Amino acid sequence: MHGYHYCDLKKKITFKLDWKFVERFCGILKVLFPSCTSQSALLFGTLLVVTLTEQLIIYQVGVLPSRFYNVLADQDYSGFRSLVAKAMVLIIINSTLKSLDQFICNLMYVSWRKTLTESLHAAYFQGRVYYTVNVLREEVDNPDQRISQDAERLCKQMSTMASRLIVSPFTLAYYTYHCFYSTGWIGPVSIFGYFVIGTFANKILMGPIVSTLFEQEKLEGDFRFKHMQIRVNAESAAFYRAGKVEHMRTNRRLQALLQIQKSLVKKELWLYIGVNTFDYLGGFLSYIIIAIPIFTGVYDRLTPGELSALISKNAFVCIYLINGFTQLIDLSTTLSDVAGYTHRIGELREVMDDILHEQYPEPWPAQHSDFGNDDQKNRNGYFKCFVFSLNSSFSDFNVHAGPVDTAFIVDQLSYKSPYADELLVEDLSLTISQGVHLLVVGNTGTGKTSLLRVLNRLWEAHSGFVQMTTCFGPRGTLFLPQKPYLTDGTLREQVAFQIKTIILQVLTCAVDDERIVHDTCVFQSSLLRRTGGLDEEVDWNWYDVLSPGEMQRLSFARLFYLQPKYAFLDEATSALTEEAEAQLYRTCKQLGMTLISLGHRSSLEKYHDVQLRLCGGACWEITKLRGGSLKDEAS
Ligand SMILES: Nc1ncnc2c1ncn2[C@@H]1O[C@H](COP(=O)(O)OP(=O)(O)OP(=O)(O)O)[C@@H](O)[C@H]1O
């Protein structure tokens, strides 16, 4: 993954408990609490009621021992019986409320995780954001980990904080009043001062933890990614006997992760020392508060008995108030975790927002067609108008008015790969029109696939103009990438993956079954037998169980099923025999598709009318081909 290449760059950015954190946290809160009537808000309200009731009951339970002293001292048997009954009821209510409190916190965690992850997914899978984040934007490491793990941990930590935080304003206000009532201003002022100092000290101690936690999460993602790489490429690695080298590399990642974890543990030690010192000092603070008036002679007129009663009473309220504050300070370790995860998720949200604004400056998603005028051209010459087909999975492409029998009009187009200075192709002009089969050839790395990336708007053009005049999808244009794309699920989902969820009822009809079976069986009769049927769920990874040739055949089955007008085939038959290639090309033409093929094989020439050769050094040439042997057959 690109993230770790930029490790040094990332290290320079430090994440703290600063204004940025507050902004990002508020942004996340807005997602978690979209409205006052949202599930999270209702749960939060219920939690508030439960924790407040719990506090009242706790107070009642707290005063029970003193009442027991009374009835026992008075040998009041009936009073004792009713007190035992009351204690039982209170304890049952208390434990029920405590469990309810935990239960609501857990429900809130699930609800928050759902809301946050779904909101991240909504941005991630919108348009081509997932591609840009993973391939082109290096400032965000491990987006997958941020969405799957960091979001989960943030919600977990926030839910553990919730019940303690939610009730603290009420308990603090209540005990501040009592403290003021019994000690005068000296009590609350000293305790508030103590809390401010404690908070300040903890903020300083938390600072380095937040950025270290951020870094730790990044390395955690890198480590997991390494294992995923091995899992995905297990066979290739085994052919290379790569166990030893991968063992070393994976261990290296583990060491880097463990090192940062160690440093996090060390930094946390100082925070724990701070928190514990604050806790224990708090215990003495009440005596210090009462000592001041005693030593300054304010209580000189009191008898020793009156004085000890006053000390005990003051100590009680002060300890309660201090306890309220120390509970807040104890949350600093959780807060530093929350801050780390908030920065990671906040940063991802900002980058995804940025990409969306860059790629779709107009409100998304537009539901109407609005053909562009000159004002709508962006800096690369694209029109910023959106025309969407009914099928939303095909809806993230800009389609413009143009001649009906063309797919793309390319004018003076120059493009280069990201981060490179040299152009791959300069001032390319061509029109991809119906019935004219185009072959794109050229040496490795001359920019053949990049042309498709630019046409598809995965990459921005350096200059020039690209107009897409036919929509993407069935009866439009379809791209078969060099590396076959397979998703998880049934065979039906592989062949008809894009429209399955949209028009399920159409797919389930017999005609479609027949088409899929036909498309699949013509080339892969064994595949249907292996899967046990079109809708049989398989638990295998399609990339592991299909040979490259089978994957390419499956891609063609999808093509025949979707039947686009224009098919862009990027080395789509490179793993097949020439006979199989001929058969597939023949079927494509019989189905009336216009083919735009990229490849190295000379055997491809005969299926095309025009050849675009990318010569390297930004040069290109277009020539007419004699071939077109299958054209006649098709017509
Ligand atoms: N994501 C990327 N980031 C940066 N550079 C890239 C990226 N993808 C490709 N490139 C570079 O762009 C150049 C053109 O790549 P492209 O895939 O278009 O080559 P190609 O002509 O299709 O080659 P082949 O015949 O091997 O498929 C190459 O130098 C490649 O390294």
PDBQT file of the ligand as one rigid body, heavy atoms in Angstrom, charges set to zero:
ROOT
HETATM    1  N1  LIG A 701      -1.052   4.393 -10.277  1.00  0.00    +0.000 N 
HETATM    2  C1  LIG A 701       0.035   4.815 -10.918  1.00  0.00    +0.000 A 
HETATM    3  N2  LIG A 701       0.796   5.760 -10.360  1.00  0.00    +0.000 NA
HETATM    4  C2  LIG A 701       1.894   6.221 -10.981  1.00  0.00    +0.000 A 
HETATM    5  N3  LIG A 701       2.304   5.769 -12.179  1.00  0.00    +0.000 NA
HETATM    6  C3  LIG A 701       1.603   4.810 -12.790  1.00  0.00    +0.000 A 
HETATM    7  C4  LIG A 701       0.427   4.275 -12.187  1.00  0.00    +0.000 A 
HETATM    8  N4  LIG A 701      -0.081   3.336 -13.007  1.00  0.00    +0.000 NA
HETATM    9  C5  LIG A 701       0.754   3.283 -14.083  1.00  0.00    +0.000 A 
HETATM   10  N5  LIG A 701       1.755   4.160 -13.951  1.00  0.00    +0.000 N 
HETATM   11  C6  LIG A 701       2.843   4.399 -14.903  1.00  0.00    +0.000 C 
HETATM   12  O1  LIG A 701       2.290   4.938 -16.094  1.00  0.00    +0.000 OA
HETATM   13  C7  LIG A 701       3.015   4.475 -17.217  1.00  0.00    +0.000 C 
HETATM   14  C8  LIG A 701       2.037   3.952 -18.259  1.00  0.00    +0.000 C 
HETATM   15  O2  LIG A 701       1.400   2.824 -17.721  1.00  0.00    +0.000 OA
HETATM   16  P1  LIG A 701       0.324   1.969 -18.561  1.00  0.00    +0.000 P 
HETATM   17  O3  LIG A 701      -0.316   1.037 -17.606  1.00  0.00    +0.000 OA
HETATM   18  O4  LIG A 701      -0.520   2.898 -19.320  1.00  0.00    +0.000 OA
HETATM   19  O5  LIG A 701       1.254   1.163 -19.556  1.00  0.00    +0.000 OA
HETATM   20  P2  LIG A 701       0.807   0.214 -20.745  1.00  0.00    +0.000 P 
HETATM   21  O6  LIG A 701       1.232   0.849 -22.026  1.00  0.00    +0.000 OA
HETATM   22  O7  LIG A 701      -0.625  -0.162 -20.634  1.00  0.00    +0.000 OA
HETATM   23  O8  LIG A 701       1.756  -1.026 -20.435  1.00  0.00    +0.000 OA
HETATM   24  P3  LIG A 701       1.461  -2.590 -20.612  1.00  0.00    +0.000 P 
HETATM   25  O9  LIG A 701       1.655  -2.901 -22.043  1.00  0.00    +0.000 OA
HETATM   26  O10 LIG A 701       2.518  -3.226 -19.768  1.00  0.00    +0.000 OA
HETATM   27  O11 LIG A 701       0.086  -2.853 -20.112  1.00  0.00    +0.000 OA
HETATM   28  C9  LIG A 701       3.965   3.418 -16.710  1.00  0.00    +0.000 C 
HETATM   29  O12 LIG A 701       5.260   3.987 -16.659  1.00  0.00    +0.000 OA
HETATM   30  C10 LIG A 701       3.496   3.103 -15.333  1.00  0.00    +0.000 C 
HETATM   31  O13 LIG A 701       4.553   2.787 -14.471  1.00  0.00    +0.000 OA
ENDROOT
TORSDOF 0
